[in-house]
Amino acid sequence: MFRKHLLDELPIEELLPHFDDRIGRPSKDLHIVIGVLLLQQLHDLSDAATVEALAFNMAWHYALDVRSEADCYFCEKTLRNYRRLFIAEGLDKVLFHRVTDRLVRAFNVNTDHQRMDSTALRSAMRSLTRLGIVVETISKFARELERVHPQLHTQIDGEIICRYVDRKGSGCFANTAPSASRRTLVEAGCDLLGLVVQFKDTAAADLPGYTLLDQVLKEQFEVSLEQDDKPTAIATPRKPGDMPCDGIKSPADPDASYNAHRGLGYMAQIVETYVEDDEEEAPRLPDLITFVSVHKMTVHDKNQLPTAFDDLTARSIVPRVLLADSHYGSADCMELATKCGVSLMAPAQTSKGSQSGRLTLEDFSLDEGGLVLECPNGVTPISTSAATAKLQARDYGEFCALAW
């Protein structure tokens, strides 16, 4: 199946501009290169195991249509270089679209019925305290500065290198007792602010590590001027409630965000075809994932529905019926689905008032126009009125007070 349906769909054209037909040694066969990267993820192999499989696995040779012995041998560095280039060009989305659309055509999969849901992709990174985030951010910047701009690195105070990079001596923040962590966070904020100001107008400001420095400073601290003989900028730690949920939780993965229900990591939206259990098909067609989108944990599911509809419509595989849970059951989502010609089947979202134990419209009797006929106690209101964003009913206050 891989050789017959997928090999010719691999996005090699997007990689061609990175190679010259006159300069350098001949590149590897790009069909084989991208195919190997795809098979590596499919079989969950390390780089070493992938190189070995390409060299000795005859099934891989057939799938990739290997015709030259030279194409059987990659070193691990070559594999890493091509993977880095593949990621930089964003070819994962291109590859997903081409391969999925090809499989839909090859197996004649019915895309009229699809379902959508979200799943959490929890990060495997170590959980850091606020102090730990500052320490790791400064350490990452210092090491990056030493590698890219050694001359500027010599301008960093030696005590900062000792505390944050070498982490030796009594000043090392790793030796801080919990009772002194608040005071230590203030000291770390001062060091963070000092580095941001010191390298603001230098070449170091273009480094990703400096961007993290500045972002962590804005998220974790409130910067103000202390008016003494000489005005001095100070960094005061923000209260936990004033910090953003989608802020940096670890310099190792700055795009990860936090959700109290899902944890630390990312959220993925997935759309998949399905076949009803009572539908008889011979042979049964495969269920295919037609759409994937990864975003921050802090973004609500319903906000991703327009992106999914736009993507599926552009590829001419928009469903006729879409199943979803209550997160997609808002009035806005229903209206959007109707405009796109999709029958969205999702439970209505629970009203906020109901969640807090208050009365909602569901507790009242309404007429066909949506006006209140009776309250939950069976009392007819004196008058009712409806506006664009408000429904109002006047009742007997004394009777309601006694009834409730």
C-alpha positions as CSV (number, residue, x, y, z in Angstrom):
1,M,0.0,0.0,0.0
2,F,2.8,2.4,0.9
3,R,4.6,1.9,-2.4
4,K,1.4,1.9,-4.6
5,H,-0.5,4.8,-3.1
6,L,1.7,7.0,-0.9
7,L,5.2,7.0,-2.4
8,D,4.4,9.4,-5.3
9,E,2.4,11.7,-2.9
10,L,5.4,12.6,-0.8
11,P,6.1,16.4,-0.9
12,I,9.6,16.4,-2.5
13,E,9.0,19.6,-4.5
14,E,9.0,21.7,-1.3
15,L,12.6,20.5,-0.5
16,L,14.1,21.1,-4.0
17,P,14.8,24.8,-3.4
18,H,17.3,23.8,-0.7
19,F,19.5,22.0,-3.2
20,D,21.6,23.1,-6.1
21,D,22.1,21.1,-9.3
22,R,25.7,22.3,-9.7
23,I,27.2,22.8,-6.2
24,G,27.9,20.0,-3.7
25,R,27.6,16.3,-3.8
26,P,24.4,14.6,-5.1
27,S,21.6,14.5,-2.5
28,K,19.8,11.4,-1.4
29,D,16.7,10.3,-3.3
30,L,14.1,12.6,-1.7
31,H,11.3,10.1,-2.0
32,I,13.4,7.7,0.1
33,V,14.4,10.4,2.6
34,I,10.8,11.5,3.3
35,G,9.6,7.9,3.2
36,V,12.2,6.9,5.8
37,L,11.1,9.8,8.1
38,L,7.5,8.7,7.7
39,L,8.2,5.0,8.4
40,Q,10.3,6.0,11.4
41,Q,7.3,7.6,13.0
42,L,5.0,4.8,11.9
43,H,7.2,2.2,13.6
44,D,8.3,4.4,16.5
45,L,12.0,3.8,15.9
46,S,15.1,5.6,17.1
47,D,17.5,7.1,14.6
48,A,19.9,4.2,15.0
49,A,17.2,1.6,14.5
50,T,15.9,3.6,11.5
51,V,19.3,3.6,9.8
52,E,19.6,-0.2,10.4
53,A,16.1,-0.9,9.0
54,L,16.8,1.0,5.9
55,A,20.0,-0.9,5.4
56,F,18.7,-4.5,6.0
57,N,14.9,-4.6,6.0
58,M,13.7,-5.8,2.6
59,A,10.1,-4.7,3.3
60,W,11.4,-1.1,3.5
61,H,13.4,-1.5,0.3
62,Y,10.2,-2.6,-1.5
63,A,8.0,0.1,0.1
64,L,10.5,2.9,-0.8
65,D,11.3,1.4,-4.3
66,V,15.0,1.3,-3.5
67,R,16.9,0.8,-6.8
68,S,20.5,1.6,-5.8
69,E,22.6,0.2,-3.1
70,A,23.8,3.7,-2.2
71,D,20.3,4.7,-1.3
72,C,20.2,2.0,1.4
73,Y,22.8,3.7,3.6
74,F,22.1,6.8,5.7
75,C,24.2,8.0,8.6
76,E,22.3,9.3,11.6
77,K,23.5,12.9,11.0
78,T,22.0,12.8,7.5
79,L,18.7,11.6,9.0
80,R,18.7,14.4,11.6
81,N,19.6,17.1,9.0
82,Y,16.7,16.1,6.7
83,R,14.3,15.9,9.6
84,R,15.3,19.4,10.8
85,L,14.7,20.7,7.2
86,F,11.4,18.9,7.0
87,I,10.2,20.5,10.2
88,A,11.5,24.0,9.3
89,E,9.5,23.9,6.1
90,G,6.3,22.8,7.9
91,L,5.9,19.8,5.6
92,D,4.1,17.7,8.2
93,K,0.8,19.4,7.3
94,V,1.5,19.1,3.6
95,L,2.3,15.4,4.0
96,F,-0.8,14.8,6.1
97,H,-3.1,16.4,3.6
98,R,-1.6,14.6,0.6
99,V,-1.4,11.2,2.2
100,T,-4.9,11.4,3.7
101,D,-6.6,12.7,0.5
102,R,-4.9,10.0,-1.5
103,L,-6.1,7.2,0.9
104,V,-9.7,8.7,0.7
105,R,-9.6,8.4,-3.1
106,A,-7.8,5.0,-3.2
107,F,-10.3,3.3,-0.8
108,N,-13.3,5.4,-1.8
109,V,-13.9,6.3,1.8
110,N,-17.2,8.0,2.5
111,T,-16.5,11.3,4.2
112,D,-20.2,12.3,4.6
113,H,-20.2,11.1,8.3
114,Q,-17.4,12.3,10.5
115,R,-16.8,13.0,14.2
116,M,-14.7,15.5,16.1
117,D,-13.2,15.6,19.5
118,S,-10.2,16.9,21.4
119,T,-7.5,15.1,23.3
120,A,-4.7,16.4,25.6
121,L,-1.1,15.9,24.6
122,R,0.6,16.0,28.0
123,S,4.2,17.1,28.0
124,A,6.9,14.8,29.4
125,M,9.0,17.7,30.6
126,R,9.8,18.2,34.3
127,S,7.5,20.4,36.3
128,L,9.2,23.6,37.5
129,T,8.5,26.0,40.2
130,R,8.4,29.7,39.5
131,L,12.0,30.0,40.7
132,G,13.0,27.0,38.6
133,I,11.5,28.6,35.5
134,V,13.7,31.8,36.1
135,V,16.8,29.8,36.8
136,E,16.5,27.6,33.7
137,T,15.7,30.6,31.5
138,I,18.8,32.5,32.6
139,S,20.9,29.3,32.3
140,K,19.6,28.7,28.8
141,F,20.3,32.3,27.7
142,A,23.8,32.2,29.1
143,R,24.8,29.0,27.4
144,E,23.3,30.1,24.1
145,L,25.1,33.5,24.4
146,E,28.4,31.7,25.0
147,R,27.9,29.6,21.9
148,V,26.8,32.3,19.5
149,H,28.4,35.5,20.9
150,P,31.4,34.6,23.1
151,Q,32.5,38.2,23.4
152,L,29.2,39.3,24.8
153,H,29.2,36.3,27.2
154,T,32.2,37.6,28.9
155,Q,30.2,40.7,30.0
156,I,27.9,38.6,32.3
157,D,28.7,38.9,35.9
158,G,30.7,35.9,37.2
159,E,28.4,35.4,40.2
160,I,25.4,34.9,37.8
161,I,27.3,32.3,35.9
162,C,28.1,30.6,39.2
163,R,24.5,30.6,40.4
164,Y,22.6,29.8,37.3
165,V,25.0,27.9,35.0
166,D,27.6,26.2,37.2
167,R,25.3,26.0,40.2
168,K,28.1,25.8,42.7
169,G,28.7,27.5,46.0
170,S,26.5,28.8,48.7
171,G,24.7,31.2,46.3
172,C,23.4,28.4,44.2
173,F,19.6,28.5,44.1
174,A,19.4,24.7,44.2
175,N,20.4,24.9,47.8
176,T,17.6,27.2,48.8
177,A,15.3,26.2,51.6
178,P,11.5,26.4,50.9
179,S,11.2,29.0,53.6
180,A,13.5,31.3,51.7
181,S,12.1,30.7,48.3
182,R,10.1,33.9,48.2
183,R,13.1,36.1,49.0
184,T,15.2,34.1,46.5
185,L,12.6,34.7,43.8
186,V,13.0,38.4,44.3
187,E,16.8,38.1,43.9
188,A,16.3,36.0,40.8
189,G,14.0,38.6,39.4
190,C,16.6,41.3,39.9
191,D,19.2,39.2,38.0
192,L,16.6,38.5,35.3
193,L,15.8,42.2,34.9
194,G,19.5,43.1,34.9
195,L,20.3,40.7,32.0
196,V,17.3,42.0,30.0
197,V,18.5,45.6,30.4
198,Q,22.2,44.8,29.9
199,F,21.7,43.1,26.5
200,K,18.7,45.0,25.2
201,D,20.5,46.9,22.5
202,T,23.1,44.3,21.6
203,A,23.2,41.4,19.1
204,A,22.1,39.1,21.9
205,A,18.6,40.6,21.7
206,D,18.0,38.6,18.5
207,L,18.6,35.3,20.2
208,P,15.6,33.0,21.1
209,G,17.1,32.8,24.7
210,Y,16.8,36.5,25.1
211,T,13.2,36.5,23.9
212,L,12.5,33.9,26.7
213,L,14.2,36.2,29.2
214,D,12.0,39.1,28.3
215,Q,8.8,37.0,28.2
216,V,9.4,35.4,31.6
217,L,10.2,38.8,33.1
218,K,6.9,40.2,31.9
219,E,4.9,37.2,33.0
220,Q,6.4,36.6,36.4
221,F,7.3,40.1,37.6
222,E,6.0,43.6,37.8
223,V,8.7,46.0,36.8
224,S,8.7,49.5,38.5
225,L,11.0,52.4,39.2
226,E,12.3,53.0,42.7
227,Q,12.8,56.7,43.2
228,D,15.9,57.2,45.3
229,D,18.9,59.5,44.6
230,K,19.1,57.5,41.4
231,P,16.0,55.9,39.9
232,T,16.4,52.2,39.8
233,A,14.2,49.5,38.1
234,I,13.1,46.7,40.4
235,A,11.2,43.5,39.6
236,T,8.5,42.4,42.1
237,P,7.0,38.9,41.8
238,R,3.4,38.9,40.6
239,K,0.7,37.2,42.6
240,P,-0.1,33.7,41.3
241,G,-3.6,34.8,40.2
242,D,-2.1,37.6,38.0
243,M,0.0,35.2,35.9
244,P,-1.3,33.9,32.6
245,C,-2.1,30.2,32.2
246,D,-0.6,30.1,28.7
247,G,2.7,31.6,29.9
248,I,6.1,29.8,29.8
249,K,6.1,26.8,32.1
250,S,9.5,25.5,31.0
251,P,12.2,27.1,28.8
252,A,12.7,23.6,27.3
253,D,9.1,23.8,25.8
254,P,8.0,27.4,25.8
255,D,4.9,26.8,23.7
256,A,3.3,24.4,26.3
257,S,0.5,25.7,28.4
258,Y,-1.5,24.7,31.5
259,N,-5.1,23.7,31.9
260,A,-6.4,22.9,35.4
261,H,-8.5,20.0,34.0
262,R,-6.1,18.6,31.4
263,G,-2.7,19.4,32.9
264,L,0.5,20.7,31.2
265,G,1.0,20.3,27.4
266,Y,-1.1,20.9,24.3
267,M,-4.6,20.2,23.0
268,A,-5.2,18.4,19.7
269,Q,-8.4,18.6,17.6
270,I,-9.1,15.4,15.6
271,V,-11.7,14.7,13.0
272,E,-12.3,11.1,11.9
273,T,-14.6,9.3,9.4
274,Y,-16.9,6.7,10.8
275,V,-19.4,4.0,9.7
276,E,-22.6,3.3,11.6
277,D,-22.7,-0.2,13.2
278,D,-25.8,-1.2,11.4
279,E,-24.4,-0.2,8.0
280,E,-23.4,-3.3,6.0
281,E,-20.4,-2.8,3.8
282,A,-18.3,-5.5,2.2
283,P,-15.5,-5.1,2.6
284,R,-15.6,-2.6,5.5
285,L,-13.9,0.6,4.6
286,P,-11.2,2.0,7.0
287,D,-11.9,5.0,9.3
288,L,-9.5,7.7,8.4
289,I,-8.4,10.8,10.4
290,T,-9.1,13.7,8.1
291,F,-8.0,16.7,10.2
292,V,-5.6,17.4,13.1
293,S,-4.8,20.7,14.7
294,V,-2.6,21.3,17.8
295,H,-3.0,24.4,19.9
296,K,-2.6,25.7,23.5
297,M,-4.5,24.1,26.4
298,T,-6.1,27.5,27.1
299,V,-8.1,27.6,23.8
300,H,-11.7,26.3,24.0
301,D,-12.7,23.5,21.7
302,K,-15.5,25.5,20.0
303,N,-13.0,28.1,18.8
304,Q,-11.3,25.4,16.6
305,L,-14.4,24.4,14.7
306,P,-14.0,27.2,12.0
307,T,-10.4,26.0,11.4
308,A,-11.6,22.4,10.9
309,F,-14.4,23.5,8.5
310,D,-12.1,25.7,6.4
311,D,-9.5,22.9,6.1
312,L,-12.0,20.2,5.2
313,T,-13.9,22.5,2.7
314,A,-10.7,23.4,0.9
315,R,-9.9,19.7,0.4
316,S,-13.5,18.9,-0.7
317,I,-14.1,16.4,2.2
318,V,-16.4,18.4,4.4
319,P,-18.8,16.1,6.1
320,R,-22.6,16.1,5.7
321,V,-23.1,15.0,9.4
322,L,-20.6,15.8,12.1
323,L,-20.8,14.3,15.6
324,A,-19.3,16.1,18.5
325,D,-19.7,16.6,22.3
326,S,-21.2,19.5,24.2
327,H,-18.0,21.7,23.8
328,Y,-19.0,22.2,20.2
329,G,-22.7,22.6,20.9
330,S,-22.9,26.3,21.3
331,A,-25.3,28.5,19.2
332,D,-22.4,30.0,17.3
333,C,-21.1,26.5,16.3
334,M,-24.6,25.5,15.2
335,E,-24.9,28.6,13.1
336,L,-21.5,28.1,11.5
337,A,-22.2,24.5,10.7
338,T,-25.5,25.5,9.0
339,K,-23.6,28.0,6.8
340,C,-21.2,25.3,5.8
341,G,-24.0,22.9,4.9
342,V,-23.1,20.5,7.8
343,S,-25.6,18.9,10.2
344,L,-23.8,19.3,13.6
345,M,-25.1,16.8,16.1
346,A,-23.9,17.9,19.5
347,P,-25.5,18.2,23.0
348,A,-26.3,21.8,23.9
349,Q,-23.8,23.3,26.3
350,T,-24.9,23.4,29.9
351,S,-25.8,27.0,30.9
352,K,-23.5,28.7,33.4
353,G,-26.5,29.5,35.7
354,S,-27.4,25.8,35.9
355,Q,-23.9,24.9,36.9
356,S,-24.1,27.3,39.8
357,G,-27.5,26.2,40.9
358,R,-29.5,29.2,39.6
359,L,-32.7,29.2,37.5
360,T,-32.3,29.1,33.7
361,L,-34.8,29.4,30.8
362,E,-35.1,25.6,30.8
363,D,-36.9,25.9,34.2
364,F,-39.7,28.1,32.7
365,S,-42.5,27.4,30.3
366,L,-42.1,29.2,27.0
367,D,-44.3,29.9,24.0
368,E,-43.3,29.4,20.4
369,G,-41.8,32.8,20.2
370,G,-39.6,32.2,23.3
371,L,-41.6,34.3,25.7
372,V,-42.3,33.2,29.3
373,L,-45.7,31.6,29.9
374,E,-45.2,30.4,33.4
375,C,-42.5,30.4,36.1
376,P,-41.4,27.1,37.7
377,N,-44.2,27.6,40.3
378,G,-46.9,27.8,37.6
379,V,-47.5,31.5,37.9
380,T,-48.3,33.5,34.8
381,P,-46.1,36.7,34.6
382,I,-47.7,40.2,34.6
383,S,-45.9,41.0,31.3
384,T,-43.1,39.7,29.1
385,S,-40.7,41.3,26.6
386,A,-37.8,40.2,24.4
387,A,-34.9,42.1,23.1
388,T,-31.8,41.1,21.0
389,A,-29.8,40.0,24.0
390,K,-32.3,39.9,26.9
391,L,-35.5,38.2,27.8
392,Q,-37.6,39.9,30.6
393,A,-40.6,38.7,32.6
394,R,-42.3,40.7,35.4
395,D,-43.9,38.7,38.2
396,Y,-45.6,39.2,41.5
397,G,-42.6,39.8,43.9
398,E,-44.5,39.0,47.1
399,F,-45.8,35.7,45.8
400,C,-42.4,34.6,44.4
401,A,-40.8,35.4,47.8
402,L,-43.3,33.2,49.6
403,A,-43.2,30.4,47.0
404,W,-39.4,30.1,47.0
